[in-house]
Amino acid sequence: MKSNLTYLKKHELFKELDNFKDSQFFAIVDYNVRNHLPQFILFSPHIFWLHHPEEEKNLDTYARATEFFLTQGITRTSTLYAIGGGATTDFAGFVAATILRGVKWIAVPTTLLAMIDGSIGGKVAINTPQGKNLLGSFYLPKDVYISGDFLSSLPKIEEMSGKGEILKYGFLSKTIHDLILNRASLETIAIECAKFKTEVVERDFYEKGQRIHLNLGHTLGHAFEFMLKIPHGQGVAMGMKYLFQLLGMTDALSKWEELATALDLPIDQLDLKHFPNFDIAEFVKFLEQDKKKQDHNLRLVLVKEVGVCYVEEVPMKEFKSKILCHESFIS
Ligand SMILES: NC(=O)c1ccc[n+]([C@@H]2O[C@H](COP(=O)([O-])OP(=O)(O)OC[C@H]3O[C@@H](n4cnc5c(N)ncnc54)[C@H](O)[C@@H]3O)[C@@H](O)[C@H]2O)c1
């Protein structure tokens, strides 16, 4: 099982989508990318717009979106397009997975993070009051169209988020590591990351093996993201750094700094000193509720060398005491 990845310029993409002009073009679209879109999309009656995608990635909006498409005449042979960042592709993928027991969907990611991660791999979900992504499914898009042209309007903070995830890929793949250090263009690196994830997912769709490695930095990362209210990729970059510090992995830590510098990431903003209100007790509490926790153990992805990762189960109690007395967390 695999999505087709296509890399193209924006005008080529819209030419491709224009084929739908005379039929029903069903889409869920992030309102923030409207300035990139051609008239036929802007004025299509079958578009469900998301104005604040992350806040709207919930059951209420799901009910409104499904009612909208059913009223608009969506059928089992229709295709649903998702145009936007990761929140939009997660949401649209979840609608596609469930409406009429599943219709085909195509992702057009418009943030760096969605191009390299969110739109790839078929994890689709919405948030509930109990937490993020708690209602979801595995449902691959048929195609993912990647156009770096969308990045021209991306706010710096969202670019930093994407780069945080790219940093992770720099540990998972030697090819991506070398592209980063050779300062290849962001679009070239993004395409390589998307290819890499697609291949991993093809080998391990349900995350029973190597796909778990894609969670490098995510255990601490999710906790940072939640506690510090920072974008996902920034949390992941911090998650890796603090994991390496806690476990005394000095080689991985120097590699982290080398990659972060080559990506022009603002290293000072990836440090807890930047967040004076950080609450260590709340942080540990969040980790204890981690959904990837197995009984009383945390499943951590660790790095042996670039391109070689492994999973280690660490007792939560042990990990908690490490955090509570480690200088990088308490100073
Ligand atoms: N399914 C997965 O495997 C997976 C992986 C990682 C993250 N995610 C999910 O993805 C989401 C995060 O994705 P994201 O960082 O793309 O966030 P997002 O979709 O919320 O987009 C971030 C912001 O950028 C705006 N935006 C989107 N494209 C733009 C553009 N081209 N120009 C200007 N602004 C633009 C959006 O409107 C939003 O305000 C989270 O909901 C997370 O749970 C899913």
The ligand as an SDF file (V2000), in Angstrom:
LIG
                    3D

 44 48  0  0  0  0  0  0  0  0999 V2000
   -1.0500   12.3600   10.1300 N   0  0  0  0  0  0  0  0  0  0  0  0
    0.1970   12.4640   10.4780 C   0  0  0  0  0  0  0  0  0  0  0  0
    1.0080   11.5670   10.2720 O   0  0  0  0  0  0  0  0  0  0  0  0
    0.6540   13.7380   11.1220 C   0  0  0  0  0  0  0  0  0  0  0  0
    2.0260   13.9620   11.3500 C   0  0  0  0  0  0  0  0  0  0  0  0
    2.4170   15.1710   11.9040 C   0  0  0  0  0  0  0  0  0  0  0  0
    1.4690   16.1230   12.2320 C   0  0  0  0  0  0  0  0  0  0  0  0
    0.1490   15.8540   12.0020 N   0  0  0  0  0  0  0  0  0  0  0  0
   -0.8820   16.8600   12.3340 C   0  0  0  0  0  0  0  0  0  0  0  0
   -0.6330   17.9980   11.5280 O   0  0  0  0  0  0  0  0  0  0  0  0
   -1.0270   19.1600   12.2280 C   0  0  0  0  0  0  0  0  0  0  0  0
    0.1190   20.1240   12.1880 C   0  0  0  0  0  0  0  0  0  0  0  0
    0.3670   20.4240   10.8260 O   0  0  0  0  0  0  0  0  0  0  0  0
    0.8270   21.8590   10.3350 P   0  0  0  0  0  0  0  0  0  0  0  0
    2.0250   22.2600   11.0810 O   0  0  0  0  0  0  0  0  0  0  0  0
    0.8480   21.8500    8.8580 O   0  0  0  0  0  0  0  0  0  0  0  0
   -0.3300   22.7950   10.9490 O   0  0  0  0  0  0  0  0  0  0  0  0
   -1.6330   23.5000   10.3430 P   0  0  0  0  0  0  0  0  0  0  0  0
   -2.3230   22.6980    9.3560 O   0  0  0  0  0  0  0  0  0  0  0  0
   -2.3960   23.9400   11.5460 O   0  0  0  0  0  0  0  0  0  0  0  0
   -1.0110   24.7740    9.6080 O   0  0  0  0  0  0  0  0  0  0  0  0
   -0.3080   25.7270   10.3500 C   0  0  0  0  0  0  0  0  0  0  0  0
   -0.7640   27.1440    9.9970 C   0  0  0  0  0  0  0  0  0  0  0  0
   -0.3070   27.4810    8.6850 O   0  0  0  0  0  0  0  0  0  0  0  0
   -1.3920   27.9360    7.8790 C   0  0  0  0  0  0  0  0  0  0  0  0
   -1.0190   27.6200    6.4930 N   0  0  0  0  0  0  0  0  0  0  0  0
   -1.1020   26.4310    5.8530 C   0  0  0  0  0  0  0  0  0  0  0  0
   -0.5050   26.5190    4.6510 N   0  0  0  0  0  0  0  0  0  0  0  0
   -0.0550   27.7870    4.5150 C   0  0  0  0  0  0  0  0  0  0  0  0
    0.6460   28.4900    3.5020 C   0  0  0  0  0  0  0  0  0  0  0  0
    1.0670   27.8760    2.3890 N   0  0  0  0  0  0  0  0  0  0  0  0
    0.9050   29.7930    3.7000 N   0  0  0  0  0  0  0  0  0  0  0  0
    0.5260   30.4250    4.8580 C   0  0  0  0  0  0  0  0  0  0  0  0
   -0.1130   29.8100    5.8680 N   0  0  0  0  0  0  0  0  0  0  0  0
   -0.3910   28.4950    5.6910 C   0  0  0  0  0  0  0  0  0  0  0  0
   -2.5830   27.2330    8.4650 C   0  0  0  0  0  0  0  0  0  0  0  0
   -3.7950   27.8840    8.1650 O   0  0  0  0  0  0  0  0  0  0  0  0
   -2.2840   27.2900    9.9570 C   0  0  0  0  0  0  0  0  0  0  0  0
   -2.6230   28.5430   10.4740 O   0  0  0  0  0  0  0  0  0  0  0  0
   -1.4310   18.7420   13.6220 C   0  0  0  0  0  0  0  0  0  0  0  0
   -2.8240   18.6720   13.6830 O   0  0  0  0  0  0  0  0  0  0  0  0
   -0.8160   17.3530   13.7560 C   0  0  0  0  0  0  0  0  0  0  0  0
   -1.5790   16.5290   14.6240 O   0  0  0  0  0  0  0  0  0  0  0  0
   -0.2570   14.7100   11.4470 C   0  0  0  0  0  0  0  0  0  0  0  0
  1  2  1  0
  2  3  2  0
  2  4  1  0
  4  5  1  0
  4 44  2  0
  5  6  2  0
  6  7  1  0
  7  8  2  0
  8  9  1  0
  8 44  1  0
  9 10  1  0
  9 42  1  0
 10 11  1  0
 11 12  1  0
 11 40  1  0
 12 13  1  0
 13 14  1  0
 14 15  2  0
 14 16  1  0
 14 17  1  0
 17 18  1  0
 18 19  2  0
 18 20  1  0
 18 21  1  0
 21 22  1  0
 22 23  1  0
 23 24  1  0
 23 38  1  0
 24 25  1  0
 25 26  1  0
 25 36  1  0
 26 27  1  0
 26 35  1  0
 27 28  2  0
 28 29  1  0
 29 30  1  0
 29 35  2  0
 30 31  1  0
 30 32  2  0
 32 33  1  0
 33 34  2  0
 34 35  1  0
 36 37  1  0
 36 38  1  0
 38 39  1  0
 40 41  1  0
 40 42  1  0
 42 43  1  0
M  CHG  2   8   1  16  -1
M  END
$$$$
